[in-house]
Amino acid sequence: MANQVMSIFSHNYFSDITVYQFGKHECDPFYSVGPYVRNQYLFHYVFSGKGTLTLEDSGKETIKQEVKAGQGFMISPNCVASYAADGIQPWKYYWVEFGGLKAKEVVREAGLVEGQQIYMSKDKNEQNKMIKALQYMADNGDAPPFELIGHCYLFLSSLVASSKNRKKRVPCSAQNFYVQEILTFIENNYHEDIRVDDLAAVCNLDRSYVGKIFKTRMGASLRDFLINYRMQKACELMKDTTHNIGEISAMVGYPNMFSFSRAFKSVSGQSPRQWRFDNKY
């Protein structure tokens, strides 16, 4: 790989929008990635060259599209994707991987959903703001966390404002209210021994109905979201504290360390001890 700059965002204290990693890459000819499936959103903005994005949609149809300078592409969680730089004019791009409670809503508003995952601009001024935010992040990976998350918000704001596919914001509804109540409950009680039935009881509604609207809104089941949220908190504790694995297990709602280790490996692909060894600063 040629001239790649990559930074990992080591602070996950931001739940609405979380940055995972970001950078800049000047690709070699024919450089390729995938096919693979990501757990978070991954956006690339191409500022030079061209290449091909290949996606598999929910109907298992394969879609190939050329992406050139001035365009970008969004890869959503659970989407099978691969991409390759051109052999003569290879890509140069900025990229950022992000997630969080509001990520799906932001991507939907930008209109970068299945079948429309190529970014094209309708507002040059907002597009330039977006590029500057991405460039700042790529060039300042060691900046303070609040500074980096601030530039990520600037990037997302201009992404939405400049996107040719921008959608109207969906008004707040009763369903959104219920989902927000569940999210707030998880944030405040993830360390307790809460279960899916407890989450449904927050809204005083039937479990199956709450599970359905939550998955529609958040793209994950109540159970999977709770597990992922707890594992994110466990990662923070393993990076930033000296607590042992057993203590951290209890602190994120798993009195049984074996159950915690099994859940952690299902999310990260590594045991907690191995993850801590690979990521401890």
Contacts in CASP RR format, 6 or more apart in sequence:
PFRMAT RR
TARGET T0000
AUTHOR 0000-0000-0000
METHOD contacts of the structure
MODEL  1
MANQVMSIFSHNYFSDITVYQFGKHECDPFYSVGPYVRNQYLFHYVFSGK
GTLTLEDSGKETIKQEVKAGQGFMISPNCVASYAADGIQPWKYYWVEFGG
LKAKEVVREAGLVEGQQIYMSKDKNEQNKMIKALQYMADNGDAPPFELIG
HCYLFLSSLVASSKNRKKRVPCSAQNFYVQEILTFIENNYHEDIRVDDLA
AVCNLDRSYVGKIFKTRMGASLRDFLINYRMQKACELMKDTTHNIGEISA
MVGYPNMFSFSRAFKSVSGQSPRQWRFDNKY
1 25 0 8 1.000
1 27 0 8 1.000
1 28 0 8 1.000
1 31 0 8 1.000
2 26 0 8 1.000
2 27 0 8 1.000
2 28 0 8 1.000
2 31 0 8 1.000
3 24 0 8 1.000
3 25 0 8 1.000
3 26 0 8 1.000
4 23 0 8 1.000
4 24 0 8 1.000
4 25 0 8 1.000
4 26 0 8 1.000
5 23 0 8 1.000
5 24 0 8 1.000
5 25 0 8 1.000
5 138 0 8 1.000
5 139 0 8 1.000
6 21 0 8 1.000
6 22 0 8 1.000
6 23 0 8 1.000
6 25 0 8 1.000
7 21 0 8 1.000
7 22 0 8 1.000
7 23 0 8 1.000
7 137 0 8 1.000
7 138 0 8 1.000
7 141 0 8 1.000
7 142 0 8 1.000
8 20 0 8 1.000
8 21 0 8 1.000
9 18 0 8 1.000
9 19 0 8 1.000
9 20 0 8 1.000
9 21 0 8 1.000
9 22 0 8 1.000
9 145 0 8 1.000
9 148 0 8 1.000
9 149 0 8 1.000
10 145 0 8 1.000
10 239 0 8 1.000
10 281 0 8 1.000
11 145 0 8 1.000
11 236 0 8 1.000
12 18 0 8 1.000
12 232 0 8 1.000
12 233 0 8 1.000
12 235 0 8 1.000
12 236 0 8 1.000
13 145 0 8 1.000
13 236 0 8 1.000
14 100 0 8 1.000
14 145 0 8 1.000
14 149 0 8 1.000
15 100 0 8 1.000
15 101 0 8 1.000
15 187 0 8 1.000
16 100 0 8 1.000
16 101 0 8 1.000
16 102 0 8 1.000
17 98 0 8 1.000
17 99 0 8 1.000
17 100 0 8 1.000
17 101 0 8 1.000
17 102 0 8 1.000
17 103 0 8 1.000
17 106 0 8 1.000
17 149 0 8 1.000
17 152 0 8 1.000
17 153 0 8 1.000
17 156 0 8 1.000
18 98 0 8 1.000
18 99 0 8 1.000
18 100 0 8 1.000
18 103 0 8 1.000
18 232 0 8 1.000
19 96 0 8 1.000
19 97 0 8 1.000
19 98 0 8 1.000
19 99 0 8 1.000
19 137 0 8 1.000
19 148 0 8 1.000
19 149 0 8 1.000
19 152 0 8 1.000
20 40 0 8 1.000
20 97 0 8 1.000
20 98 0 8 1.000
20 99 0 8 1.000
21 96 0 8 1.000
21 97 0 8 1.000
22 94 0 8 1.000
22 95 0 8 1.000
22 96 0 8 1.000
22 97 0 8 1.000
22 134 0 8 1.000
22 137 0 8 1.000
22 138 0 8 1.000
22 141 0 8 1.000
22 152 0 8 1.000
23 94 0 8 1.000
23 95 0 8 1.000
23 96 0 8 1.000
23 137 0 8 1.000
23 138 0 8 1.000
24 92 0 8 1.000
24 93 0 8 1.000
24 94 0 8 1.000
24 95 0 8 1.000
24 135 0 8 1.000
24 138 0 8 1.000
24 139 0 8 1.000
25 91 0 8 1.000
25 92 0 8 1.000
25 93 0 8 1.000
25 95 0 8 1.000
26 90 0 8 1.000
26 92 0 8 1.000
27 85 0 8 1.000
27 90 0 8 1.000
27 91 0 8 1.000
27 92 0 8 1.000
27 93 0 8 1.000
28 85 0 8 1.000
28 90 0 8 1.000
29 85 0 8 1.000
29 86 0 8 1.000
29 87 0 8 1.000
29 88 0 8 1.000
29 90 0 8 1.000
30 84 0 8 1.000
30 85 0 8 1.000
30 86 0 8 1.000
30 87 0 8 1.000
30 90 0 8 1.000
31 84 0 8 1.000
31 85 0 8 1.000
31 90 0 8 1.000
31 91 0 8 1.000
32 82 0 8 1.000
32 83 0 8 1.000
32 84 0 8 1.000
32 85 0 8 1.000
33 82 0 8 1.000
33 83 0 8 1.000
33 84 0 8 1.000
34 81 0 8 1.000
34 82 0 8 1.000
34 83 0 8 1.000
35 54 0 8 1.000
35 56 0 8 1.000
35 80 0 8 1.000
35 81 0 8 1.000
35 82 0 8 1.000
36 80 0 8 1.000
36 81 0 8 1.000
36 82 0 8 1.000
37 77 0 8 1.000
37 78 0 8 1.000
37 79 0 8 1.000
37 80 0 8 1.000
37 81 0 8 1.000
38 75 0 8 1.000
38 76 0 8 1.000
38 77 0 8 1.000
38 78 0 8 1.000
38 79 0 8 1.000
38 81 0 8 1.000
38 97 0 8 1.000
39 77 0 8 1.000
39 78 0 8 1.000
39 228 0 8 1.000
39 267 0 8 1.000
40 77 0 8 1.000
40 97 0 8 1.000
40 98 0 8 1.000
40 99 0 8 1.000
40 103 0 8 1.000
41 74 0 8 1.000
41 75 0 8 1.000
41 76 0 8 1.000
41 77 0 8 1.000
41 97 0 8 1.000
41 98 0 8 1.000
41 99 0 8 1.000
41 103 0 8 1.000
41 107 0 8 1.000
42 74 0 8 1.000
42 75 0 8 1.000
42 95 0 8 1.000
42 96 0 8 1.000
42 97 0 8 1.000
43 72 0 8 1.000
43 73 0 8 1.000
43 74 0 8 1.000
43 75 0 8 1.000
43 95 0 8 1.000
43 96 0 8 1.000
43 97 0 8 1.000
43 98 0 8 1.000
43 112 0 8 1.000
43 119 0 8 1.000
43 159 0 8 1.000
44 67 0 8 1.000
44 72 0 8 1.000
44 73 0 8 1.000
44 83 0 8 1.000
44 91 0 8 1.000
44 93 0 8 1.000
44 94 0 8 1.000
44 95 0 8 1.000
45 70 0 8 1.000
45 71 0 8 1.000
45 72 0 8 1.000
45 93 0 8 1.000
45 94 0 8 1.000
45 95 0 8 1.000
45 119 0 8 1.000
45 130 0 8 1.000
45 131 0 8 1.000
45 134 0 8 1.000
46 67 0 8 1.000
46 68 0 8 1.000
46 69 0 8 1.000
46 70 0 8 1.000
46 71 0 8 1.000
46 72 0 8 1.000
46 91 0 8 1.000
46 92 0 8 1.000
46 93 0 8 1.000
47 69 0 8 1.000
47 70 0 8 1.000
47 92 0 8 1.000
47 93 0 8 1.000
47 94 0 8 1.000
47 131 0 8 1.000
48 69 0 8 1.000
48 89 0 8 1.000
48 91 0 8 1.000
48 92 0 8 1.000
49 68 0 8 1.000
49 69 0 8 1.000
49 85 0 8 1.000
49 86 0 8 1.000
49 89 0 8 1.000
49 90 0 8 1.000
49 91 0 8 1.000
49 92 0 8 1.000
50 66 0 8 1.000
50 67 0 8 1.000
50 68 0 8 1.000
50 69 0 8 1.000
50 85 0 8 1.000
50 86 0 8 1.000
50 89 0 8 1.000
50 91 0 8 1.000
51 66 0 8 1.000
51 67 0 8 1.000
51 68 0 8 1.000
51 83 0 8 1.000
51 84 0 8 1.000
51 85 0 8 1.000
51 86 0 8 1.000
51 90 0 8 1.000
51 91 0 8 1.000
52 64 0 8 1.000
52 65 0 8 1.000
52 66 0 8 1.000
52 67 0 8 1.000
52 83 0 8 1.000
52 84 0 8 1.000
52 86 0 8 1.000
53 64 0 8 1.000
53 65 0 8 1.000
53 66 0 8 1.000
53 67 0 8 1.000
53 73 0 8 1.000
53 81 0 8 1.000
53 82 0 8 1.000
53 83 0 8 1.000
53 117 0 8 1.000
53 118 0 8 1.000
54 62 0 8 1.000
54 63 0 8 1.000
54 64 0 8 1.000
54 81 0 8 1.000
54 82 0 8 1.000
54 83 0 8 1.000
54 84 0 8 1.000
55 62 0 8 1.000
55 63 0 8 1.000
55 65 0 8 1.000
55 75 0 8 1.000
55 79 0 8 1.000
55 80 0 8 1.000
55 81 0 8 1.000
55 115 0 8 1.000
55 117 0 8 1.000
56 62 0 8 1.000
56 63 0 8 1.000
56 79 0 8 1.000
56 80 0 8 1.000
56 81 0 8 1.000
57 63 0 8 1.000
57 114 0 8 1.000
57 115 0 8 1.000
58 114 0 8 1.000
63 115 0 8 1.000
65 73 0 8 1.000
65 118 0 8 1.000
67 73 0 8 1.000
67 83 0 8 1.000
67 91 0 8 1.000
67 118 0 8 1.000
70 120 0 8 1.000
70 121 0 8 1.000
70 127 0 8 1.000
71 118 0 8 1.000
71 119 0 8 1.000
71 120 0 8 1.000
72 93 0 8 1.000
72 118 0 8 1.000
72 119 0 8 1.000
72 120 0 8 1.000
73 83 0 8 1.000
73 117 0 8 1.000
73 118 0 8 1.000
73 119 0 8 1.000
74 107 0 8 1.000
74 110 0 8 1.000
74 112 0 8 1.000
74 117 0 8 1.000
74 119 0 8 1.000
75 81 0 8 1.000
75 117 0 8 1.000
76 107 0 8 1.000
76 113 0 8 1.000
76 114 0 8 1.000
76 117 0 8 1.000
77 219 0 8 1.000
79 114 0 8 1.000
85 91 0 8 1.000
94 131 0 8 1.000
94 134 0 8 1.000
94 135 0 8 1.000
94 137 0 8 1.000
94 138 0 8 1.000
96 134 0 8 1.000
96 137 0 8 1.000
96 152 0 8 1.000
96 155 0 8 1.000
98 152 0 8 1.000
98 156 0 8 1.000
101 183 0 8 1.000
101 218 0 8 1.000
104 217 0 8 1.000
104 218 0 8 1.000
104 219 0 8 1.000
105 170 0 8 1.000
106 156 0 8 1.000
106 159 0 8 1.000
106 160 0 8 1.000
107 113 0 8 1.000
108 167 0 8 1.000
108 170 0 8 1.000
109 160 0 8 1.000
109 166 0 8 1.000
109 167 0 8 1.000
109 169 0 8 1.000
110 119 0 8 1.000
110 159 0 8 1.000
110 160 0 8 1.000
110 163 0 8 1.000
110 165 0 8 1.000
110 166 0 8 1.000
110 167 0 8 1.000
111 163 0 8 1.000
111 165 0 8 1.000
111 166 0 8 1.000
111 167 0 8 1.000
112 118 0 8 1.000
112 119 0 8 1.000
112 163 0 8 1.000
112 165 0 8 1.000
116 165 0 8 1.000
119 159 0 8 1.000
119 163 0 8 1.000
119 164 0 8 1.000
119 165 0 8 1.000
120 163 0 8 1.000
120 164 0 8 1.000
120 165 0 8 1.000
121 127 0 8 1.000
121 162 0 8 1.000
121 163 0 8 1.000
121 164 0 8 1.000
122 162 0 8 1.000
122 163 0 8 1.000
122 164 0 8 1.000
122 166 0 8 1.000
123 161 0 8 1.000
123 162 0 8 1.000
124 162 0 8 1.000
126 158 0 8 1.000
126 161 0 8 1.000
126 162 0 8 1.000
127 158 0 8 1.000
127 162 0 8 1.000
129 154 0 8 1.000
129 157 0 8 1.000
129 158 0 8 1.000
129 162 0 8 1.000
130 154 0 8 1.000
130 155 0 8 1.000
130 158 0 8 1.000
130 159 0 8 1.000
130 162 0 8 1.000
133 151 0 8 1.000
133 152 0 8 1.000
133 154 0 8 1.000
133 155 0 8 1.000
133 158 0 8 1.000
134 155 0 8 1.000
136 151 0 8 1.000
137 148 0 8 1.000
137 151 0 8 1.000
137 152 0 8 1.000
137 155 0 8 1.000
140 147 0 8 1.000
140 148 0 8 1.000
141 148 0 8 1.000
160 166 0 8 1.000
170 176 0 8 1.000
175 213 0 8 1.000
175 216 0 8 1.000
175 217 0 8 1.000
176 217 0 8 1.000
178 203 0 8 1.000
178 205 0 8 1.000
178 210 0 8 1.000
178 213 0 8 1.000
178 214 0 8 1.000
179 213 0 8 1.000
179 214 0 8 1.000
179 217 0 8 1.000
179 218 0 8 1.000
181 202 0 8 1.000
181 203 0 8 1.000
182 199 0 8 1.000
182 202 0 8 1.000
182 203 0 8 1.000
182 210 0 8 1.000
182 214 0 8 1.000
182 222 0 8 1.000
185 194 0 8 1.000
185 199 0 8 1.000
185 202 0 8 1.000
186 194 0 8 1.000
186 199 0 8 1.000
186 225 0 8 1.000
186 226 0 8 1.000
186 229 0 8 1.000
187 229 0 8 1.000
190 226 0 8 1.000
190 229 0 8 1.000
190 230 0 8 1.000
190 233 0 8 1.000
190 252 0 8 1.000
190 253 0 8 1.000
191 233 0 8 1.000
191 251 0 8 1.000
191 252 0 8 1.000
191 253 0 8 1.000
192 253 0 8 1.000
193 253 0 8 1.000
193 255 0 8 1.000
194 226 0 8 1.000
194 253 0 8 1.000
196 207 0 8 1.000
196 222 0 8 1.000
196 223 0 8 1.000
196 226 0 8 1.000
197 207 0 8 1.000
199 210 0 8 1.000
199 222 0 8 1.000
199 226 0 8 1.000
200 206 0 8 1.000
200 207 0 8 1.000
200 210 0 8 1.000
200 211 0 8 1.000
200 222 0 8 1.000
203 210 0 8 1.000
210 222 0 8 1.000
211 221 0 8 1.000
211 222 0 8 1.000
214 220 0 8 1.000
214 221 0 8 1.000
214 222 0 8 1.000
214 225 0 8 1.000
215 221 0 8 1.000
215 222 0 8 1.000
218 225 0 8 1.000
220 228 0 8 1.000
227 263 0 8 1.000
227 266 0 8 1.000
227 267 0 8 1.000
228 267 0 8 1.000
230 252 0 8 1.000
230 253 0 8 1.000
230 254 0 8 1.000
230 263 0 8 1.000
231 252 0 8 1.000
231 263 0 8 1.000
231 264 0 8 1.000
231 267 0 8 1.000
231 268 0 8 1.000
233 251 0 8 1.000
233 252 0 8 1.000
234 248 0 8 1.000
234 249 0 8 1.000
234 251 0 8 1.000
234 252 0 8 1.000
234 260 0 8 1.000
234 264 0 8 1.000
234 272 0 8 1.000
235 268 0 8 1.000
235 275 0 8 1.000
235 279 0 8 1.000
237 243 0 8 1.000
237 248 0 8 1.000
237 251 0 8 1.000
237 252 0 8 1.000
238 245 0 8 1.000
238 248 0 8 1.000
238 272 0 8 1.000
238 275 0 8 1.000
238 276 0 8 1.000
238 279 0 8 1.000
238 280 0 8 1.000
239 276 0 8 1.000
239 279 0 8 1.000
239 280 0 8 1.000
239 281 0 8 1.000
241 248 0 8 1.000
243 251 0 8 1.000
245 257 0 8 1.000
245 260 0 8 1.000
245 261 0 8 1.000
245 272 0 8 1.000
245 273 0 8 1.000
245 276 0 8 1.000
246 257 0 8 1.000
246 260 0 8 1.000
248 260 0 8 1.000
248 272 0 8 1.000
249 255 0 8 1.000
249 256 0 8 1.000
249 257 0 8 1.000
249 260 0 8 1.000
249 261 0 8 1.000
249 272 0 8 1.000
252 260 0 8 1.000
253 260 0 8 1.000
254 260 0 8 1.000
254 263 0 8 1.000
260 272 0 8 1.000
261 271 0 8 1.000
261 272 0 8 1.000
264 270 0 8 1.000
264 271 0 8 1.000
264 272 0 8 1.000
264 275 0 8 1.000
265 271 0 8 1.000
265 272 0 8 1.000
268 275 0 8 1.000
270 278 0 8 1.000
END
